[in-house]
Amino acid sequence: RDIFVSKCSLCHGVRADGNGVRSKGLSGKAADFTSPDWRARVTPEYLFRIVSEGKRGTSMPAWPTLSDADKWDVIAYVLSVSEGDE
């Protein structure tokens, strides 16, 4: 959660609902990690690729400065939020 808050919450929101303070200026809506529909469309491996490489055609950047372990921690956090385990 700490990594998410420091690196992701400006766009994705502190509540991980896609309503961060920077979300209004993005090309496309920031993902709402609390949404069951979002959770149904993703896999941990897909999320690892997005965090590692960014998402082409959107404002989602790559995060090469995060270690693989930190990326997996962030992914575990956002998946837990979508399951209501926050």
C-alpha positions in Angstrom: 0.0 0.0 0.0 2.8 2.4 0.8 4.3 2.1 -2.7 0.8 2.5 -4.2 0.2 5.7 -2.2 3.6 7.2 -3.1 3.7 6.2 -6.8 0.2 5.6 -8.1 -2.4 7.5 -6.0 -1.9 10.8 -7.8 -3.7 9.3 -10.8 -5.5 6.3 -9.4 -6.6 7.9 -6.1 -5.8 7.1 -2.5 -8.8 4.9 -2.5 -7.6 3.2 -5.7 -10.9 4.3 -7.4 -9.4 6.1 -10.4 -10.1 9.5 -9.0 -6.7 10.9 -8.1 -5.9 14.6 -8.2 -4.1 14.2 -11.6 -6.8 11.9 -13.1 -8.6 14.8 -14.9 -5.7 15.6 -17.2 -5.0 12.0 -18.3 -5.5 10.6 -21.8 -8.2 8.2 -20.8 -9.6 7.4 -17.4 -7.3 6.0 -14.7 -8.2 2.4 -13.8 -10.6 2.0 -10.9 -9.0 -0.9 -9.0 -12.1 -1.2 -6.8 -14.3 -2.3 -9.7 -15.2 -6.0 -10.0 -15.4 -5.4 -13.8 -11.8 -4.3 -13.9 -10.7 -7.3 -11.8 -12.5 -9.7 -14.1 -10.5 -8.4 -17.1 -6.9 -8.6 -15.7 -4.4 -11.1 -14.6 -1.4 -10.6 -12.3 0.9 -11.2 -15.3 -0.9 -8.6 -17.4 -0.6 -6.1 -14.6 3.1 -6.8 -14.2 3.6 -6.1 -17.9 1.7 -2.8 -17.6 3.7 -1.7 -14.6 6.9 -2.7 -16.3 6.3 -1.3 -19.8 3.5 1.2 -19.4 0.3 1.1 -21.4 0.6 2.4 -25.0 -1.9 5.0 -26.0 -2.6 6.0 -22.4 -1.0 8.1 -19.7 0.1 5.0 -17.8 3.9 5.1 -17.7 6.4 2.3 -17.2 8.0 2.1 -13.7 11.5 0.8 -14.4 12.7 2.3 -11.1 10.6 -0.2 -9.1 12.2 -3.6 -8.4 10.3 -6.7 -9.5 9.4 -7.4 -5.9 8.0 -3.9 -5.5 5.9 -4.3 -8.7 4.5 -7.5 -7.4 3.7 -5.9 -4.0 1.8 -3.1 -5.8 -0.1 -5.6 -7.9 -1.0 -7.7 -4.9 -2.3 -4.5 -3.3 -4.5 -3.4 -6.2 -5.9 -7.0 -6.6 -6.7 -7.0 -2.9 -8.6 -3.7 -3.2 -10.7 -5.1 -6.0 -11.6 -8.0 -3.8 -12.6 -5.7 -0.9 -9.7 -6.8 1.3 -8.2 -3.3 1.8 
